[in-house]
Amino acid sequence: MNNNKQAGSFFSDMLNKTKRDKIFIVILAGVLMMIIAMPVKRTSTVTDVGSSSFYDSGNSSENGLGKELEEMLGNTEGVGEVKVLVKLTDDNEVTGVMVVCEGGDDKNLVAYITDAINGLLGVPVHKIKVMKMSE
């Protein structure tokens, strides 16, 4: 019963507000709805940082990251030849990594590569894909 009185007093207080207060509340609600409905611009670029045939010399930090990652994976037992594709946002945040390697059919190796990239770059595991290279 007490809750009904509180709810009733809340609504009666809202109805008793001055016209200026009501207009202010409606304007704030409208602004809030416009902010929520605004589209967010999410642009991303895909840069192949591992393959020398698509090597982009635009950003040396990206290139260095790709070279080091590809070199380290290439020196890992069982990986064989390897190519790395890293998806970056405009502010160079890594959002996804794809690794294609000769040893990509070995589940244990795939798990090791995924864990290494996750630990090194902080990319979530579900955004890392390791696949077998075609012959």
VMD Tcl script that draws the C-alpha trace (Angstrom):
set ca {
  {0.00 0.00 0.00}
  {2.84 2.33 0.89}
  {4.50 1.66 -2.49}
  {1.33 2.69 -4.31}
  {1.31 5.98 -2.37}
  {4.96 6.59 -3.31}
  {4.30 5.81 -6.98}
  {1.18 7.94 -6.92}
  {2.99 10.84 -5.30}
  {5.78 10.61 -7.90}
  {3.32 10.92 -10.76}
  {1.30 13.60 -9.05}
  {4.52 15.54 -8.42}
  {5.34 15.22 -12.13}
  {1.89 16.52 -13.08}
  {2.20 19.43 -10.64}
  {5.50 20.65 -12.17}
  {5.46 24.04 -13.78}
  {5.18 24.32 -17.53}
  {8.81 25.43 -17.73}
  {10.01 22.31 -15.85}
  {7.96 20.05 -18.13}
  {9.42 21.65 -21.24}
  {12.92 21.29 -19.83}
  {12.36 17.57 -19.12}
  {10.98 16.99 -22.64}
  {13.96 18.79 -24.21}
  {16.44 16.76 -22.15}
  {14.67 13.53 -23.11}
  {14.80 14.56 -26.77}
  {18.50 15.37 -26.63}
  {19.19 12.06 -24.92}
  {17.26 10.18 -27.59}
  {19.17 12.00 -30.35}
  {22.51 11.12 -28.76}
  {21.52 7.47 -28.45}
  {20.31 7.34 -32.07}
  {23.44 8.96 -33.55}
  {25.33 6.58 -35.83}
  {28.87 5.78 -34.80}
  {31.45 5.99 -37.54}
  {33.53 2.82 -37.33}
  {36.09 2.73 -40.06}
  {38.76 0.14 -40.25}
  {41.52 -0.73 -42.62}
  {42.91 -4.09 -43.51}
  {46.65 -4.12 -43.93}
  {48.65 -7.16 -44.96}
  {51.66 -6.78 -42.73}
  {53.27 -10.15 -43.31}
  {53.41 -10.83 -47.01}
  {56.22 -9.13 -48.86}
  {54.20 -9.04 -52.11}
  {51.60 -6.75 -50.47}
  {54.02 -4.95 -48.19}
  {52.85 -1.44 -47.32}
  {55.56 0.95 -46.20}
  {53.07 3.55 -44.95}
  {53.42 2.91 -41.21}
  {56.71 1.59 -39.93}
  {55.24 0.40 -36.61}
  {52.66 -1.73 -38.44}
  {55.31 -3.10 -40.77}
  {57.66 -3.86 -37.89}
  {54.89 -5.66 -36.01}
  {54.00 -7.75 -39.04}
  {57.60 -8.61 -39.84}
  {58.38 -9.63 -36.28}
  {55.21 -11.69 -35.92}
  {55.76 -13.47 -39.22}
  {59.45 -14.08 -38.46}
  {58.74 -15.50 -35.01}
  {55.95 -17.76 -36.26}
  {58.11 -18.86 -39.20}
  {60.83 -19.94 -36.75}
  {58.40 -22.00 -34.69}
  {58.57 -25.75 -35.19}
  {55.78 -27.12 -37.35}
  {54.53 -23.78 -38.68}
  {56.43 -23.82 -41.97}
  {55.76 -21.01 -44.43}
  {53.52 -18.37 -42.90}
  {51.59 -15.26 -43.94}
  {49.92 -12.88 -41.50}
  {47.02 -10.48 -42.06}
  {46.29 -7.94 -39.32}
  {43.12 -5.86 -39.22}
  {43.64 -2.42 -37.69}
  {41.44 0.53 -36.82}
  {42.42 4.04 -37.84}
  {44.20 4.50 -34.50}
  {46.30 1.35 -35.09}
  {44.41 -0.80 -32.59}
  {44.59 -4.45 -33.63}
  {41.06 -5.81 -34.03}
  {41.75 -9.10 -35.77}
  {44.56 -11.38 -36.94}
  {44.56 -14.09 -39.60}
  {47.49 -16.48 -39.94}
  {47.85 -18.83 -42.89}
  {50.59 -21.41 -42.46}
  {51.62 -24.84 -43.67}
  {51.05 -26.34 -40.21}
  {47.57 -24.85 -39.89}
  {45.91 -28.28 -39.81}
  {47.56 -29.25 -36.50}
  {45.08 -28.36 -33.72}
  {47.79 -28.11 -31.06}
  {49.85 -25.76 -33.22}
  {46.78 -23.64 -33.95}
  {46.15 -23.35 -30.20}
  {49.78 -22.33 -29.55}
  {49.72 -19.70 -32.30}
  {46.36 -18.35 -31.08}
  {47.61 -18.13 -27.49}
  {50.83 -16.43 -28.60}
  {49.01 -13.76 -30.61}
  {46.50 -13.25 -27.81}
  {49.28 -12.77 -25.28}
  {51.46 -10.61 -27.50}
  {48.87 -8.30 -29.07}
  {45.99 -8.58 -26.61}
  {43.59 -9.59 -29.36}
  {40.67 -11.69 -28.08}
  {40.94 -15.34 -29.07}
  {37.70 -15.20 -31.06}
  {39.28 -12.57 -33.32}
  {42.28 -14.73 -34.24}
  {42.00 -17.23 -37.08}
  {44.73 -19.73 -37.99}
  {44.28 -21.71 -41.22}
  {46.23 -24.21 -43.28}
  {48.04 -22.84 -46.31}
  {47.01 -24.35 -49.64}
  {49.60 -26.48 -51.36}
}
mol new
graphics top color blue
foreach p $ca { graphics top sphere $p radius 0.5 }
foreach p [lrange $ca 0 end-1] q [lrange $ca 1 end] { graphics top cylinder $p $q radius 0.2 }
display resetview
